[in-house]
């Protein structure tokens, strides 16, 4: 993908609404990937497709529980466990919770509560919500505030209106927006899109890029509602509000927002609108100076939407090859840790468009880099995140790959 020399970081997206006002086609399925695991019947996943996640958790849990390593350990564990939950496998998460330390355990309680609430299992949701509150009350710092925000989200999903509203009011702005975002999703389902729009309007007046980004994402999510499809008044109002906010976002947030808009437009039945936003996102990305660390995952993300939502595998394949070319040209200019993240993103992208051969090649390259790490802690973290990615796409382990994992796990130790 060729890049222009100039950088128009705040270029206006004027005309976005006109591009979006296109015809609609019907689509079916659950609202998004996370909700699919909770609210639809979970797939019966063959055991061999889950083996890689078990390996990932073993690597993460091999990291010592000493204070200076605990964040790395629990973050790596969380990456694996949220992948289990993505597949609807809450029992697998619950069976491993005892091994998770620091605030991530509290977050997992809220993740489980939200999962069960969306699945209509109210008793299980309330149980995990209570465990999250107990955990929250035993800690301090920003982690306590973050878990409280997640608790507020669950209250909203469970229709605990008063408690969700109280937390939305009491929390700091950049945490309360998490509750607001969940509330507008729930309001749209219970009372209609206009109620959700009215509720979100007050959050537009902010100096925080993070909050503004969350507001845009909240509005984008409403495009997935059946009453906000292309041609409706709700669609026009939503896209007008987004247009007024998105041009002020930094490039990375703007790209993420456009991708989300496209995904939700497809989910809401507005296929032509979704394609228009994808085209706009590609044009916007081309206008920015090359930054391989960010461009590779952004291109992969666009390719996945073209493949999974727009049914355009050829377009997706072109973007994936663009991303691969950037990696080959820029690999040595990317810091090693970010290089591994970029390669993992490429691997996942090729897996998502059905190119398992290319995906396995890139996953193997990540494992090569992990083996070269001098210390055990980064080796374990890299492998855990690699396994989480493979598990997300349900790739089975080859005998050769599993043998490498066995040798690496046995060799973990000092120096950490």
N, C-alpha and C positions, 0 to 999 in steps of 0.2 A: 504493500500500500504506500504510494508516494505521499510525501509530506510537503506542505508549503512551508516556506521559510518564516513567514509572519505568524504571529500569534494573536488571535482575536479572542482573548479569554472571556470577555463579557459580551460577545456579539449577540445581538438581539435575535430571538427566534420568531421575528415577525412573520406572520403568514402561517404559523403552525396550525392555527385553528382551521384555516382554509384547506391545508393539506389533510387534516384529519377528517374533514366533513366528506366522508366517502360512504359508499354503500356497505351494507352489513351482510354477513352470512351466518347461518346458525352454527354454533359449536356446542358440544356436550362435554360432560366431565365435571370433576370437582373444581373448586375455585382456584386453587394453586397447588403446587407440589407438596407443601407442608400440610395443607388441609386435606389433600387426597389421602395421605397416610392415616389421618385421624378419622375422617368422616365417611370414607368409603371402605369397603371390605379390604383389609390388608392382603397383599398377595401372599400366596404360599411359596415362600422363597426356599429353594433347595439349600440344604445344609452346606454344600460345597461353595455356594456363593456367599456364605457368611463367614467362612473360615478366615478370610483375610481381615475381617473386623476383629475377630478374636485375637489374631496375631497383633493387630495394632494396639489393642488394649493391653496385651501382655508387654509390649515394648514400653508403652507409656507408664505402666505400673511398675516397671523395673527401675525407673528413676527413683533414687532415694527420697524419703519423706523429710529430709532435713530442711530447715526453713528456707535456705537460699535456693533450693531446687524445687520447692513445692509449687510455685506458680507454673513453671515449665511442665511439671508432672500433671497437674490438674488440668491445664489448658489442653495438653495432648490427649488426656483421657476424655475431656469434653468433646473434642473433635470426633472421636470414635463413637461416643455414646449418642451424640445428636444424629449421627448417621443411622444408627439402629432405629432411633425414633422417627427419622425421615421415612423409613420403611414400615412404620407402624408397629415396631417390635418393642413395645413398652416393657414387657417382662424382661427382656434382655438388659434393658437399662436398670430396672429396679434390682436385678440380681447382682449388679456390679457397683451400686451406689456406695456400699460400705467402704470401697477402696478409694473413693474420691475425697480429697481433702480440700481445704480452703473454700472460698465462696462459691466455687463452681457447683458444689453439692446443692447449695441453696438454689442456684439457678436451675439445676436439673429437677428439683422438686417442683418449681414453677412450670418448667417445660412439660413435665408429666401431667401436672394439673391441667394445663391448657389443652394438652393432647386428649385427656379423658373428657374434659368439658366439651370439646368439639365433637367427640364421639358419642356424647349423650350419656356417659358413665359418670353421673353426678357424684355418687358416693366416693368413687376413686378420686375424682377431682378434688372434692372437699378434703379428703384425707391428705393428699399431697399438698394442698394449699395450707393446711394446718402445720404440716411438717416444715414447709417453707417459712411460715411465720415464726415457728420455734427456732429455726436455724438463724433467721434474720435477727431475732432478738438477742442472740448470743454473740453477735459480732459488732464491729464498729467500722467507721470510715466510709469511703465512697462505695465499697461493696455492699454495705447495709442499705444505702440509698438505692443502688441499682436493683437489688433483690426486691426492695419495696415497690419499685416501679413495675417489676414483673408481676408482683402480687396484685397490683392494681389492674394490670391487664387481665389477669385471671378473674378477678372480681367482675370486670366488665363482661367477659365471656359468659360467666355464670349468672349474669343479670342482677348482680349485687350493685344496683345503681348508686345507692347512697354512699357505700364504701368506696367504689371506684371514683365517684365525684370528689369525695374528700381527699383522696390521695392525689388526684389530678390537680387539685387546688394547692395542696400543701407541699408537694415535691418541688425541687428546683426546676427551672424551665427545661433544661436539657434532659431531665429524667421524666418530668410530667408529660412531655410530648409523647413518650412511649404509651402512656395510658390514654392520652387523647386519640392517638392513632388507632388503638384497639377499639376505643369507644365509637369512633365514627364508622368503623367496619361493622360493629354490632348494631349501631343505630340504623345503618343502611338496610340491614337484614330485618330488623324489627319494626322500624317506623318509616323507612323509605329513604331514598337518596337525599332529598331536600333537607330532612332533619340532620343528616350527616354533614351536609354542606354548611348548614347554619351553625353547627357546633364547631366546625374546624375554622370558620372565618376569623374568630378572635385570635387564633394562633399565628396569623400571617404577619402581624406587626412584631417583628423580632430583629435584633441585630446579629443573632447567632446563625452562622452558616449551617451548623448541625441541625438546629431547629427548623430553619427554612427548608433544608433538604428533607427532613422528616415530614413537613407539611406537604411538600410536593409529592412525596411517595404516598402519603395518605390520600391525596386527591387522585393520584394515578390508580391506586387500588380500587377506587370507586368506578373506574372505567370497566371493571370486570363485572359490575352489577347489571343484571338484565334490563333494568330500567334506565341505564345510562349508555345504551348502544348508540352507534352513529346515527345522526339525524334527530335525536331527541333534544329537548331543551336542556336536560341535565348534562348531556354530553357537551353541548356548547358552553355551558356555564363552567364545567370542570376544566375544559381545555383552555378557556379564557383565563381562569384563575392560575392555572399552571404556567401559561405564557407570561403572566405578569410577575412570576417568581423565578422561573428557571434561568433566565438570562443573567441573573445576578449570582448564580451559583458558580463556584470554581469548576474547572473543566471536568475533573474526575466525578464530582457529584452530579454535574449536568449529564454526563454520559450514563451514569447509573440510573438517573431519573428517566432518561429517554428510553433506556432498555426496559425499565419497569412499565412505563406507559405502553410500550409496544406489546409486552406480554399480556397486560391486563386488557388492552383493546381486543386482542385475539380471544381471550377468555370470555369477554363480554359479547362476542359475536361481530365485532367491527374489524373484519379481516383487512379491508382496504386501508382503514385508518392505521392499523398495526403496521402494515407495510410502509405506509408513508412515514411513520415515526422511525422505523428502522433505516429507511433511506436518509432521513434527516440526521440520525445518529452517525451514520457512516460519513456523511458530508462534514459534520461537525468535527469528527475525529481526524479527518484528513487535514483540517485547517490548523491543527495544533502541532507544535514542534515534537519531534520524535522523543518518546520517553519509553524505552523498551519495558521497564519494570511495570508500567501501568498499561501500555498499549496492548501487550500480549493478552492479559486477562480480559481487557475490554473487547478485543477482537473475538476472543473465544466466546464471551458472553453473547455478542451479537450473532455469531455463527450458530450458537445453540438455539436462539430464538428463531432464526431463519429455518433451521432444521425441524425443531420440535413444534413450533406454533404456525409458521408460515408455509410449511410443507415445501420448502425450497432447498433440498439437499445440495444442489449444484452451487447455489449462492453461498451456502454454509461452507462448502468445501473450499471455495476460493478464499474466503476470509481465514479459514484455518491455515491454508498454505501461506497467506500473507503473514500470519502470526509466526509460523514456523520459520519463515525467511528472516523476520526481524530477530528471532532468537539466534539463528546461525550467524547473522551479521554483527549482533550487538552483545553476544553472550559474555564476552570478557569485560565488557564495560558495566555489567550488572554485578552488584555485590553478591557474593556466593549465596547468602541466605535468600535473597530475593530471586536469584537465578533459579534456585531449586523450586521456589514458589511458582515462577513463570513456567518451568518445565512441567510441574505437576498440573498447572492449569491447562497447558497444551495437551497433556495426556488425557485429562478429563474431557476436553473438548473433542478430541478424536474419538474417544469412547462414546460420547453422546451422539455423534453423527454416524455411528456404526463402523468406524475404522479401527477395529480392535487391534489389528497388527501395528498400526502407528501408535496407538495408545500404549500397548505393551512395550514398545521400543522406548518411549519417553519415560514410562515408569521405571524401566530398567536403568535409564540414565540417572534418574533421581537416586536409585539405590546405589549406583556407582559412586555418586557424590557423597552419599551418606557414609559409605565405607571408608572414605578418605578423611572423615572427621577425626581429629586426634582424641577428642574427649567423648565419653560415653553419653553424656546428657544430650548434646545436639544430635548424635547418631540416633538415639532412641526417639527423640521428638520428631525428627525428619521421617523416620520409618513409620511412626504412628500416624502422622498426617498423610503419608503416602498410602497406607493401608485404608485409612478413612476414605480417601478419594476413590481408590479401587472398589471399596465396598459400596460406595454411593452408586457406582455404575454396575455393580454386581458382577465384577470380573472374577473368575475363578483363578486359583493359583496353579501355575505349572509346577511340575516336580522340581525343575531347576530353580525356579524363583523361591519356592518354599524351602529348599535346601539352603539357599543363601540366607533366608530369614533365620533359620535354625542356627546357623553358624554365627550370625551377627548377634543374636540374642544370647547365645552361650558365651560370647566374647565380651559382653558388656561388663564394665567395671571401672575401677580406678585407672586413670584419672577421670572423674565425672565432668 
